[in-house]
Amino acid sequence: MMRSIRFRNSFMKLLMRLLAGLLAAASLSVVAAPASPPMGVEDARHLLSRAGFGSRPGDLAAFSQLSRAAAIERLLADTPRAAVLPIPPELADYQPPAKLRELSDEERRDLQRRTGIALRVWWLDGMLAAESPAEQLRERMTLFWHNHFVSSVQKVKSARLMLDQNRLLRQHATGNFGELLHAVGKDPAMLVYLDSASSRRGSPNENFAREVMELFTLGEGNYSEQDVKQAARAFTGWSIEPATGAFRWRPMIHDDGEKTVLGVSGRLDGDAVLDILLAQPQTAEHLTRKLWREFVSPTPDERDVRRIAARFRGAGYDLRVALRELLGSRAFWAGENRQTLIKSPVDFVVGSFNSLGMEPPDAAALAGLLRQLGQDLFAPPNVKGWPGGESWINSSTLLTRKQMAERLLRREGREDLRQVMLDPAYQLK
């Protein structure tokens, strides 16, 4: 009996020594594993240019010393700037429709012109003031969402509502898509732009229901006309307070009857419909394709899209998961996908100043230049937004890009460029 106990004790001691040795060896192998090498200047320039606006010399030098994975994590780090840019005095107050009706046509046009210019200058100042690559990514994603959840100051007719929508997009820019979708659905500028504010029981407006499915979530072909009609009933009651421009829930005009959307039945309201859309795999795939075209190449790889979309949806629509997968993918770094994306006017103009380390002229001149190049901020052409890609280039815009690039590369001076951009042709009217 004692011999058996001593044998078991000896065996256990031997087993423990073997386990300790294996753990030590594993620990040594982890410690000894080589660190990922720095990615170098060319990779850093590619990453910073795609994820922000150009690559500032200091950022380029710093990121070139990081591995690809470490650089991506630094980009995705949250920034203390969060979502707040100082509001200019011209945009401090909301002008209710009743007050606007008291103005003459000339006074109303002048007010809308002045506030429209102030609105564009406010955002451009914010883009140019984005100091770190993480802040630039936030601004780039704000621009992405501005062209996804499209609204236009020309229809909304309130620069303040458009400013508040822009701040909302910036707040959620790299956060959670589900939260952003629910917030945008109740955003006053969106309610005005897609006519939801006047939608009521018995006379539902279908604009938002249609666009939220076709453009914002599922993509074309993944819903029926009946789904649109039923969803439109669910969104009734989402409205705004005319005196303040704030969102207001009006239960008295909401259709609380039974509805069926994408096979789900019940007394659905707007939030329930949005949750149904988020539950569909097509939503994550549609978003992933758009992000692919923004960051990787004009032609998404469908196998990669499905893989990334599954992880994106599995993570509860955490945008950092989607961005990490896209920026870390083989396709993103592949040589055949570099220099394949045509820069938008904002990317071209703001990125040029950043890459050359030059201080630009005043933002009002830049806003006028962007309009000439085809990207009038806060005024996309229609609900589908700017199509991007080759549509940015024609004989006129190509010549304007060439002229600007030549002056910047010759470094003729900030004042010379200012005079060119203050030409009447560039001015906001």
C-alpha positions, 0 to 999 in steps of 0.5 A: 500500500505504501509502495503504491502511494509512493509510486503515485506521488513520484509519478505525479511529481514527474508529470508536473515537471514535464508539464512545467517544462512544456509550459516553459518551452511554450513561453520561450517560443512565444517570447522568441517569436519574431516581431512583425517587421515595420511596413516601410514608407510605401505601405504607410503611404498606401494605408494613410492615403486610403484611410484618411486624406493624404499622408502628412510627412510626420504621420508617414514617418511614424507609421512607416515604423509600425507593422501593418497590424499595429498601424491599423490598430492605431487608426482604429483607436478612439480619439478624444475629439469624439464628435464635437467641432465648434459651431459657428455663430451663423449656425447657432440657432435653428430657423423654424419654417414659420420664421422663414415665411416672414422673410422676403424671397430675397432675404430668405435666399440670402440667409440660405446662401450665408448659412450654406457657405458657413456650413461647408466652411465648418466641415472643411475646417474640421477636415483640415484640423484633423490632426491624427490619422485616427481623426482623419479616418473619422472624417473620412468615414463621416464623408462616407456616411454623408454619401450613404445616408444622403440628405441635401441642404437644398431640400432640407433648407436648414443648415443647422439641421444638416450640421446636426446630422453631420455631427451625428454621422461623425459620432457614430462614424467608426462605432456601431452601424445598428445604432447609427441606422436607428439614429439616422431614422429619427434624424430631423434632416432625414425626416425632412429630406425623405418626407417622413415628417408628414407620413401618417396613418392612412396616408403613409409616405413610402420614401424612407421605407424604400430607401432604407431597404434599397440604399441603406441596408439590404440593397436592390432586389432583396425586398418586395414592394409589399415589404416597402408598403408595410414598412412605410406604415410602421414608420408613421408617427416619426416626425419633428417639432416645427418650433425647435427642429427636434425629433418628435414621436406622434403616437396619434398618427402612428399606424399600430396595426398588424404588419408583415415585413420580410416574413416577420409579422406583428404590430411593428413600429419603425425601430422593429422594422430596422431591427428586422433589416439588421437581422438580414445577412444581405445588410452586412454584405451590402455595407461590406461591398460599399466599404470595399469600394471605398477602401480596397478596389472598384470590384469587390471579391464576393468570397471576401465580402461574404467572409468579412460580412459574416464577421461584421454581422456576428460582431453586432455590426461593430464597424471597427471589425469590418474596417479591421478586416478590410484594411488587414486583408490581402486584397487591400495590400495587393499590388494590383489594387494600389492606385486603382481608386479615383480620388473624390474631390474632397480626397484630392484637395484636402489630401494634396495639402496634407501630403505636401505639408502646406497650409491651404487658403481659406475654406470658403475658397476650397468649398467653391473649388470642390463644387467646381470639381463636382462634390458640393458638400451637403448637396449630393445630386440625388438620394443615391449620392455621388456615384464616385469612381470614373464619374469624378473625371471629365474634361472640365474637372480633369483640367481643374485638377491639373491646374491645382496640382501644377501650382501646388507642385511648383509651390508658387505660394499660398497667396498665388493659389488663393487668388486662383481659387478666389476667381469668381468661377469658384465662388459659392453663390 
